[in-house]
């Protein structure tokens, strides 16, 4: 019995350790930091939009529906960016695709600050969306192919956690800029700051190499070897994910992505506006309350990655989806005068609603074969983002009638996650091979 307990304790100690980082090796660690940094800056660039929405709406005299459309445009176009990035990642490489994505989202964010009118802002947010969708597709793919299969969940969990410091940076910038400048100028300055992450491209180009499994697959495809032809590696990757052998996984995984992202964007696109308008908080107060949500998000990302390796992909997704729905409904039903409860529920809300993302990088990579992994991962995640991106628009329209408590609509998305998981297999520990 004692020996059994010691073995179990050793196993748990190994599970919740930093062995995942050591296992990446000399080639994998720069790839990890490239993906981590790219996603953190992606989070910064996206979150400054949600923080600036009130200022934008006031400047251009927008309705709730028009305001929600700004976020929806970014998210819908990001689907195209993700699909294109997936195809490019399979053709020109993960690293070069990551560089292009970072350049697009930084440029689109900066140009958004120069918008002379609402229509121009929508166009520039669409450009930002191309890079926003492409970064995740390329970055998650880059790291997932270099990670040890037994450690893949926690590696991608730590990558996903980069969204939290990026979000925190956005909140700090928002608090400072909106405290010092009038809001019709402040939101523009906030977007201009978004060009700074473009400097990170230099690190990616100098330090990061392509995964070996990708290089072998590309060589086989270029040589048009018999094995590659028989496995379908010479056919279009985007076509392959809709063939009979993969279309079921593509459809179910897309529903999972729609649900998780629809729920998330319902909450976090409108949360700053909810805190300001429904709860009466100023910029400093909003930043303070968001801090608890961000802390919860970081913990949720990291712990979710460990849970994916410990109990499996499907169980972890289900746990996070159910509790996200419960907490979302509870958060939007907090009575007036009980703002202290926003802090109490804010941390677990951030923990579960954000943490559900940590499994996507590993799970989607494991669901699709090497010959179509970029296309599959890029399409599914970003198609989910595009459809889920309509949730903020619908909430903006509903808010005119029922107020921003309409955010609770996001619970429908989490219900869709549970349905999708019933149709998907467990893939924990799957090893990648160059051609399959």
C-alpha distance (Angstrom), angle and dihedral (degrees) to the residues before:
residue distance angle dihedral
X1 . . .
X2 3.82 . .
X3 3.79 91.4 .
X4 3.78 90.0 49.4
X5 3.80 92.0 51.9
X6 3.79 91.1 47.8
X7 3.80 90.2 51.8
X8 3.80 91.1 49.0
X9 3.81 92.4 48.1
X10 3.81 90.7 48.8
X11 3.78 89.8 50.5
X12 3.81 92.1 51.2
X13 3.80 90.6 46.2
X14 3.81 90.1 53.5
X15 3.78 90.7 46.7
X16 3.80 95.0 53.3
X17 3.80 96.7 43.2
X18 3.79 138.0 95.9
X19 3.79 93.5 -105.7
X20 3.81 86.1 113.6
X21 3.82 89.7 69.2
X22 3.79 95.2 47.2
X23 3.80 89.9 48.5
X24 3.81 91.5 60.9
X25 3.80 92.0 72.8
X26 3.80 128.4 -158.6
X27 3.79 94.2 -52.1
X28 3.78 97.3 42.9
X29 3.80 98.7 49.7
X30 3.84 96.6 65.0
X31 3.81 87.6 46.7
X32 3.80 89.3 52.7
X33 3.80 92.5 51.7
X34 3.80 91.5 45.3
X35 3.78 90.9 53.9
X36 3.82 92.8 40.6
X37 3.80 93.0 50.0
X38 3.78 94.2 42.8
X39 3.80 91.2 52.2
X40 3.82 93.4 45.4
X41 3.80 91.0 53.8
X42 3.79 89.8 43.4
X43 3.81 87.8 55.2
X44 3.80 90.8 49.0
X45 3.79 93.1 50.9
X46 3.79 94.1 46.9
X47 3.80 98.1 43.4
X48 3.78 94.7 51.9
X49 3.81 85.5 65.9
X50 3.80 93.8 58.9
X51 3.81 89.8 45.7
X52 3.80 92.1 49.4
X53 3.82 97.5 46.3
X54 3.80 95.4 97.7
X55 3.80 91.8 51.4
X56 3.81 92.1 46.1
X57 3.81 92.0 48.8
X58 3.81 91.0 51.3
X59 3.81 93.8 46.8
X60 3.80 95.5 51.0
X61 3.85 96.8 29.0
X62 3.81 93.0 -121.4
X63 3.79 130.1 180.0
X64 3.80 121.7 -128.6
X65 3.79 91.0 -99.1
X66 3.80 92.8 50.3
X67 3.78 90.8 48.3
X68 3.79 92.2 50.0
X69 3.81 90.0 49.1
X70 3.82 90.5 64.1
X71 3.78 90.4 63.7
X72 3.80 92.5 39.8
X73 3.81 92.7 54.5
X74 3.81 91.3 54.6
X75 3.78 92.0 48.2
X76 3.81 96.8 44.3
X77 3.80 93.9 48.3
X78 3.80 88.8 45.7
X79 3.80 86.3 67.9
X80 3.79 89.0 62.2
X81 3.79 89.2 45.5
X82 3.78 91.3 51.7
X83 3.80 94.1 48.7
X84 3.80 92.2 46.9
X85 3.80 90.7 46.6
X86 3.79 90.8 50.3
X87 3.80 91.0 52.3
X88 3.79 92.2 44.5
X89 3.81 91.5 47.3
X90 3.81 89.2 56.4
X91 3.83 91.4 46.5
X92 3.82 110.6 33.5
X93 3.79 99.9 17.7
X94 3.79 141.3 -92.4
X95 3.81 95.7 -92.4
X96 3.80 99.4 51.8
X97 3.79 90.4 45.1
X98 3.80 90.4 52.5
X99 3.81 90.5 52.6
X100 3.81 92.2 51.1
X101 3.81 91.2 49.1
X102 3.81 93.6 52.1
X103 3.80 90.9 48.7
X104 3.80 91.5 52.0
X105 3.79 98.0 48.5
X106 3.81 93.3 45.3
X107 3.79 92.6 47.8
X108 3.81 93.6 45.8
X109 3.79 92.0 49.9
X110 3.80 93.6 49.5
X111 3.81 92.8 47.7
X112 3.81 90.0 49.8
X113 3.79 87.7 66.9
X114 3.81 89.7 57.9
X115 3.82 94.2 53.2
X116 3.82 110.9 136.7
X117 3.81 92.5 -166.0
X118 3.80 144.9 4.6
X119 3.81 95.0 -90.4
X120 3.80 92.7 53.3
X121 3.79 90.1 49.2
X122 3.82 90.5 54.3
X123 3.82 89.8 52.0
X124 3.80 94.2 49.3
X125 3.81 91.2 46.4
X126 3.79 87.3 53.9
X127 3.81 89.3 55.9
X128 3.80 89.0 49.2
X129 3.80 88.7 50.5
X130 3.81 92.1 58.0
X131 3.79 90.8 59.8
X132 3.79 93.8 36.9
X133 3.80 91.4 59.1
X134 3.78 94.7 39.6
X135 3.80 97.0 52.7
X136 3.79 95.5 61.3
X137 3.80 93.4 45.0
X138 3.80 93.3 52.2
X139 3.81 99.0 35.5
X140 3.80 98.0 47.4
X141 3.80 90.7 45.4
X142 3.80 92.1 49.8
X143 3.81 93.4 54.5
X144 3.81 98.6 37.1
X145 3.81 90.8 58.8
X146 3.80 92.0 51.9
X147 3.81 98.0 44.5
X148 3.79 125.9 98.2
X149 3.84 105.8 -105.9
X150 3.81 90.5 -127.0
X151 3.81 90.3 52.9
X152 3.80 99.9 35.7
X153 3.80 96.8 103.1
X154 3.78 95.7 54.7
X155 3.84 93.0 40.9
X156 3.81 90.3 56.3
X157 3.81 89.6 41.3
X158 3.79 89.9 59.4
X159 3.81 90.6 46.3
X160 3.80 89.8 52.0
X161 3.81 90.4 48.8
X162 3.81 87.9 67.8
X163 3.80 87.3 80.2
X164 3.82 89.2 71.3
X165 3.84 97.8 58.6
X166 3.81 88.5 42.5
X167 3.79 89.1 52.5
X168 3.81 90.9 45.5
X169 3.79 90.0 52.7
X170 3.80 89.2 52.1
X171 3.82 91.4 51.3
X172 3.81 91.7 49.6
X173 3.80 91.2 49.1
X174 3.82 90.4 46.6
X175 3.81 93.3 49.7
X176 3.81 93.0 49.7
X177 3.80 98.4 40.9
X178 3.80 96.8 43.4
X179 3.80 91.1 46.1
X180 3.82 92.3 53.8
X181 3.81 103.5 35.8
X182 3.81 136.9 45.3
X183 3.79 110.0 -97.1
X184 3.83 95.1 -114.4
X185 3.82 87.7 62.7
X186 3.81 99.1 29.7
X187 3.80 96.7 65.6
X188 3.80 90.3 52.9
X189 3.81 92.5 50.8
X190 3.79 89.2 49.1
X191 3.81 90.3 57.0
X192 3.80 92.7 46.1
X193 3.79 89.9 57.8
X194 3.81 86.3 60.3
X195 3.82 91.4 78.0
X196 3.82 92.2 69.5
X197 3.85 96.2 80.7
X198 3.82 88.8 64.3
X199 3.82 86.5 83.5
X200 3.81 87.4 69.2
X201 3.81 88.6 73.0
X202 3.81 88.8 77.3
X203 3.82 91.1 61.6
X204 3.80 92.9 49.0
X205 3.80 93.7 50.1
X206 3.81 94.2 47.4
X207 3.79 102.6 40.0
X208 3.80 111.9 27.7
X209 3.82 128.3 84.2
X210 3.79 130.5 -170.2
X211 3.85 119.6 -94.7
X212 3.80 113.5 -97.8
X213 3.81 93.2 -127.7
X214 3.81 89.6 57.8
X215 3.81 93.0 48.1
X216 3.80 91.8 50.8
X217 3.79 91.8 48.2
X218 3.81 91.4 49.6
X219 3.80 92.5 48.7
X220 3.78 90.5 50.6
X221 3.80 91.2 49.4
X222 3.78 93.3 47.8
X223 3.78 91.7 48.7
X224 3.82 88.9 48.1
X225 3.77 88.5 -143.0
X226 3.77 120.2 -173.3
X227 3.80 91.6 -107.8
X228 3.80 91.8 53.1
X229 3.78 93.0 49.3
X230 3.79 93.3 47.6
X231 3.81 91.8 49.6
X232 3.79 92.7 48.9
X233 3.79 94.9 -115.1
X234 3.81 91.8 136.3
X235 3.80 93.6 57.9
X236 3.82 122.5 89.1
X237 3.82 109.1 -77.3
X238 3.81 91.2 -141.9
X239 3.80 90.7 53.9
X240 3.80 91.4 48.7
X241 3.81 95.6 60.6
X242 3.81 89.1 60.5
X243 3.80 95.3 48.8
X244 3.77 120.0 109.6
X245 3.82 94.8 -96.5
X246 3.82 95.0 53.6
X247 3.80 109.1 23.2
X248 3.81 93.6 88.4
X249 3.79 91.2 55.9
X250 3.79 91.2 43.6
X251 3.81 92.1 54.0
X252 3.82 97.0 44.1
X253 3.81 93.7 43.6
X254 3.81 89.4 49.3
X255 3.81 90.1 54.4
X256 3.81 89.3 51.1
X257 3.81 90.3 51.3
X258 3.81 92.7 46.1
X259 3.79 91.8 52.3
X260 3.80 97.7 46.3
X261 3.79 94.7 44.7
X262 3.79 96.0 40.5
X263 3.80 88.5 54.3
X264 3.79 93.4 45.3
X265 3.79 96.8 48.1
X266 3.80 91.0 45.2
X267 3.78 87.6 61.2
X268 3.76 106.6 35.1
X269 3.80 102.5 35.9
X270 3.80 90.6 58.5
X271 3.81 101.6 27.9
X272 3.85 96.8 93.8
X273 3.82 90.0 48.8
X274 3.80 90.1 46.1
X275 3.80 91.8 52.7
X276 3.79 91.6 47.3
X277 3.81 101.2 41.7
X278 3.80 105.4 26.3
X279 3.82 97.3 33.3
X280 3.83 99.5 31.7
X281 3.83 98.6 -125.6
X282 3.81 125.2 153.5
X283 3.83 125.5 -140.0
X284 3.81 93.9 -81.3
X285 3.80 92.5 45.4
X286 3.78 92.4 47.3
X287 3.80 90.5 51.0
X288 3.80 91.3 50.1
X289 3.80 93.8 52.1
X290 3.79 92.0 43.9
X291 3.81 88.9 54.1
X292 3.80 91.1 69.8
X293 3.80 90.9 49.3
X294 3.82 90.9 49.8
X295 3.82 92.7 49.8
X296 3.79 88.9 50.5
X297 3.81 89.9 48.1
X298 3.80 93.4 53.6
X299 3.79 92.2 49.7
X300 3.79 90.5 45.3
X301 3.78 93.2 53.0
X302 3.79 94.6 49.4
X303 3.81 99.0 42.0
X304 3.80 91.7 44.3
X305 3.80 89.4 58.5
X306 3.80 91.1 54.0
X307 3.81 91.7 46.2
X308 3.79 91.0 52.5
X309 3.80 89.0 59.8
X310 3.80 93.9 40.0
X311 3.83 104.4 46.0
X312 3.81 102.7 9.9
X313 3.79 140.4 -99.6
X314 3.81 100.6 -81.4
X315 3.81 97.8 47.3
X316 3.79 92.6 47.7
X317 3.80 93.8 48.9
X318 3.81 90.6 48.7
X319 3.81 93.1 49.1
X320 3.79 93.1 50.8
X321 3.82 94.3 43.9
X322 3.80 95.6 52.0
X323 3.79 95.4 45.9
X324 3.83 92.0 44.3
X325 3.80 89.9 57.0
X326 3.81 93.4 47.9
X327 3.81 93.4 48.1
X328 3.80 93.8 44.6
X329 3.78 92.6 55.7
X330 3.81 90.9 44.5
X331 3.82 93.8 49.0
X332 3.80 93.7 53.5
X333 3.82 91.7 47.6
X334 3.80 96.8 57.2
X335 3.84 106.3 129.0
X336 3.80 122.9 -118.5
X337 3.78 114.3 -85.9
X338 3.81 92.6 28.5
X339 3.79 98.0 95.2
X340 3.79 89.9 140.4
X341 3.79 87.2 74.3
X342 3.80 88.6 61.5
X343 3.80 87.0 69.5
X344 3.81 93.9 43.8
X345 3.81 93.9 51.5
X346 3.81 96.0 30.5
X347 3.79 95.1 74.8
X348 3.84 97.3 51.8
X349 3.82 90.4 39.9
X350 3.79 90.2 56.8
X351 3.82 90.1 42.1
X352 3.80 96.3 57.6
X353 3.82 103.4 27.3
X354 3.81 91.6 51.1
X355 3.79 98.2 32.5
X356 3.79 92.6 60.9
X357 3.81 87.3 74.1
X358 3.79 95.1 63.7
X359 3.77 93.9 79.6
X360 3.79 97.5 54.5
X361 3.79 97.4 77.8
X362 3.79 94.1 55.0
X363 3.82 99.0 31.4
X364 3.80 97.7 50.9
X365 3.80 91.9 44.6
X366 3.81 88.9 52.9
X367 3.80 94.3 46.8
X368 3.81 93.8 59.0
X369 3.83 130.3 56.9
X370 3.81 122.7 -116.9
X371 3.78 93.4 -103.8
X372 3.84 91.4 63.1
X373 3.80 103.8 16.7
X374 3.80 96.1 115.7
X375 3.79 93.8 46.8
X376 3.80 92.9 44.3
X377 3.77 96.3 47.2
X378 3.80 93.2 41.3
X379 3.79 94.8 47.8
X380 3.80 99.2 43.3
X381 3.78 98.3 45.9
X382 3.76 94.8 43.7
X383 3.79 97.4 40.3
X384 3.79 83.9 55.7
X385 3.79 89.3 50.1
X386 3.83 91.4 49.9
X387 3.80 95.4 51.4
X388 3.81 92.2 37.5
X389 3.79 86.6 50.6
X390 3.79 89.9 72.1
X391 3.80 90.4 66.0
X392 3.85 93.1 78.6
X393 3.81 89.9 49.7
X394 3.81 93.0 50.7
X395 3.80 90.6 46.2
X396 3.80 90.8 50.5
X397 3.81 89.5 54.0
X398 3.81 93.9 45.0
X399 3.81 91.9 46.3
X400 3.80 89.5 69.0
X401 3.80 88.0 65.7
X402 3.81 106.9 29.0
X403 3.82 103.4 18.3
X404 3.78 127.7 -118.6
X405 3.80 91.1 -49.1
X406 3.82 80.0 91.1
X407 3.82 84.3 87.2
X408 3.81 85.8 87.2
X409 3.83 86.6 77.6
X410 3.79 85.1 86.5
X411 3.81 89.3 78.5
X412 3.81 87.5 75.8
X413 3.79 88.4 63.7
X414 3.78 92.7 55.0
X415 3.80 90.1 51.6
X416 3.81 87.6 56.3
X417 3.82 88.9 54.6
X418 3.79 91.7 58.6
X419 3.81 91.5 50.2
X420 3.81 91.6 49.7
X421 3.81 92.6 51.3
X422 3.79 90.2 59.1
X423 3.81 87.8 63.1
X424 3.81 99.6 45.1
X425 3.83 131.3 79.9
X426 3.79 128.3 -123.8
X427 3.83 110.9 -105.5
X428 3.81 105.0 174.3
X429 3.82 111.9 149.5
X430 3.80 96.5 12.0
X431 3.80 114.3 161.6
X432 3.79 121.9 -139.1
X433 3.80 123.1 -130.6
X434 3.83 124.6 -168.7
X435 3.81 96.5 -114.5
X436 3.82 121.5 24.4
